[in-house]
Amino acid sequence: MRSKPSTPLLGRVACVPARAEPRKLIGAVTASKCRVVELRLDILGYSRSEALSIVEELSLRGLRVITTLRDRRDGGYYEGADDEKEALLLESLEKGAWMIDVEYGFSLLDNILRQAGGKTIVSFHDFRWTPPPEVLYSYAGDMLRRGAGIAKIATMARGLEDNWRVLGINARWPGRVAAFAMGPKGRLSRVLAPLMGAALTYVALGEPVAPGQLSLEELLEAWRLLGVEV
């Protein structure tokens, strides 16, 4: 099987580094094959100035940076005020971030979309199960209609069939959606999503920060075995 996507496959892989001292994190990211990096600021625990400095430095080094401040109600650790979260994410764009990631249910989502528009990943997570395909397609369509640059759908796989339920969303909106399943039974979808048009798949750089997340090495080995050129 050969893949010839319009965007090189490594450009569709977002590396998510585990918590580390800022200089070590920068060193680990730049020493890797990563071209896109998602900074889970709710996990990394940096001060505002440290976070923005890292965004700026990685961006200047040619990496595409996604900044995320995931709320606890959506599987993250952020418990601060919504307006402070909005301000930090928007400021990260001024420092060179490629995209910001905001939850579908975030109270200030429309305000962020008015300001950041196509630089926003709007994300929906369901850590319990995988809803019916028609529900997921409606969510993705609504995110894009409201101005999201990328619509992200991540659900928990209870069985192999849940991989197929989410993968088709990528083919419906190639390059505009990142849809995959989480958990051990969803790992297959993380490998196949970019081959079906997903804008992104996510891998761990260090300890995984999401259930079922592969390492970059595991993903590249899976693609190698599939005969996919990266």
C-alpha positions, 0 to 999 in steps of 0.5 A, spaced: 500 500 500 502 506 498 500 513 500 501 520 496 497 525 501 498 532 499 501 534 506 507 529 507 505 524 512 510 526 518 506 533 517 500 530 519 503 527 526 502 531 532 508 529 537 505 530 545 511 531 549 510 529 557 512 533 562 519 536 563 523 542 565 522 547 559 530 546 556 529 538 556 522 539 553 525 543 547 531 539 546 527 532 546 522 535 541 527 538 536 532 532 537 526 528 534 523 527 527 517 531 530 514 537 525 508 538 529 508 538 537 502 539 541 503 543 548 498 540 553 499 546 557 494 543 563 499 537 564 506 541 563 505 546 568 509 551 566 508 559 568 504 563 563 511 566 561 515 559 560 509 557 556 509 563 551 517 562 551 517 555 549 511 556 544 516 562 541 522 558 541 519 552 538 516 556 532 522 560 531 525 553 530 520 551 524 516 547 528 508 547 528 506 548 535 499 547 537 497 549 544 492 546 548 489 548 555 484 542 556 479 543 561 478 537 567 471 536 564 474 534 558 479 529 560 484 535 562 487 538 568 485 546 567 481 548 572 482 556 571 477 561 569 475 561 562 477 568 560 484 567 562 484 560 558 482 564 552 487 570 553 493 565 554 491 561 547 490 567 543 497 570 546 500 563 544 498 565 537 501 572 537 508 568 539 507 564 533 503 558 535 500 554 528 494 552 532 490 552 538 485 547 541 479 549 544 473 544 546 467 543 543 463 545 549 467 551 551 463 557 553 467 562 549 468 558 543 465 562 538 468 568 541 475 565 540 473 562 533 471 570 531 478 572 533 482 565 531 478 562 526 482 557 521 487 557 527 483 553 531 482 546 532 475 545 535 475 538 539 470 533 542 472 527 546 468 522 549 472 517 554 466 513 555 464 510 548 463 511 541 457 515 539 453 513 533 456 515 526 451 520 525 452 524 531 459 524 530 458 527 523 453 532 525 458 534 530 464 535 525 460 538 520 457 543 526 465 545 528 467 546 521 461 551 519 462 555 525 469 556 523 474 551 525 480 550 522 480 543 524 474 539 527 477 533 532 473 527 534 476 522 539 472 517 542 473 511 546 473 504 542 469 499 546 470 494 540 474 494 533 468 496 530 468 503 533 475 504 529 471 504 523 465 508 525 470 514 526 475 513 521 470 515 515 469 522 518 476 523 515 474 521 508 468 526 508 472 532 510 480 530 508 485 535 511 479 538 515 478 533 520 482 529 525 478 523 527 480 517 531 478 512 537 482 512 544 484 506 548 487 499 547 482 497 542 482 504 538 490 504 536 488 502 529 485 508 528 491 512 530 495 509 525 490 509 519 487 516 520 492 520 516 492 515 510 484 516 510 485 524 510 486 526 517 489 532 518 492 530 524 494 524 528 497 524 535 503 520 538 507 520 545 514 523 546 515 520 552 510 517 557 503 517 553 498 523 555 492 519 552 489 512 552 491 508 547 496 513 544 502 510 540 509 513 540 512 516 534 517 510 533 511 505 534 507 509 528 512 509 524 514 502 524 506 501 523 507 505 517 513 501 514 510 495 515 504 497 511 509 499 506 507 507 507 512 512 505 513 518 509 
